[in-house]
Amino acid sequence: MRRLVLTLLFLLVAGCGYYSVSGSLPGHIKTCAVPLFENETVEPGIVEEITDVVIDAIIQDGTMKVVGEFQADAVVRGTIIDVVDEAEAYSDRTDAEQFRLRIYANVQFFDRRQNRSIWEEKRLEGEAAYDPTDLSSRDAAINEALEMLARDIINRTVSGW
């Protein structure tokens, strides 16, 4: 009985070890480039912000090193396709008290070494709520939504989801 328990414990531990933190990134991809995202919206400065946030997320993750596009094993390319502000909560007088900001992006993770797309996703979404009476609140919501988008991009890239 003890031997069975030890065998099962070993198999459980070995099985858990299969799912590594480094995810399912192909072994030959050690470096990544993030060219400036494209912008199909009228939101000023958003492509610079999302590009910086994605680069920072890659650096923090540590799975890949960020390099220039021509030296990179892979490239994250993206386009901000929409920024939507929607009223979410109303007062008794039917005034909007809270808005939800949604940022949508098309993103591709491209393997330059094998000249193929590893993953491509249309309409990735980042969102955050804000107070419409406070302009700095909307700026904070943009940052929060971009952070959410960057986390999603990193998770899809290093986890293979």
Secondary structure, 3 states (H helix, E strand, C coil): CHHHHHHHHHHHHHHHHHCCCCCCCCCCCCEEECCCCEECCCCCCHHHHHHHHHHHHHHHHCCCEECCCCCCCEEEEEEEEEEEEEEEEECCCCCEEEEEEEEEEEEEEEECCCCEEEEEEEEEEEEEEECCCCHHHHHHHHHHHHHHHHHHHHHHHHHCC
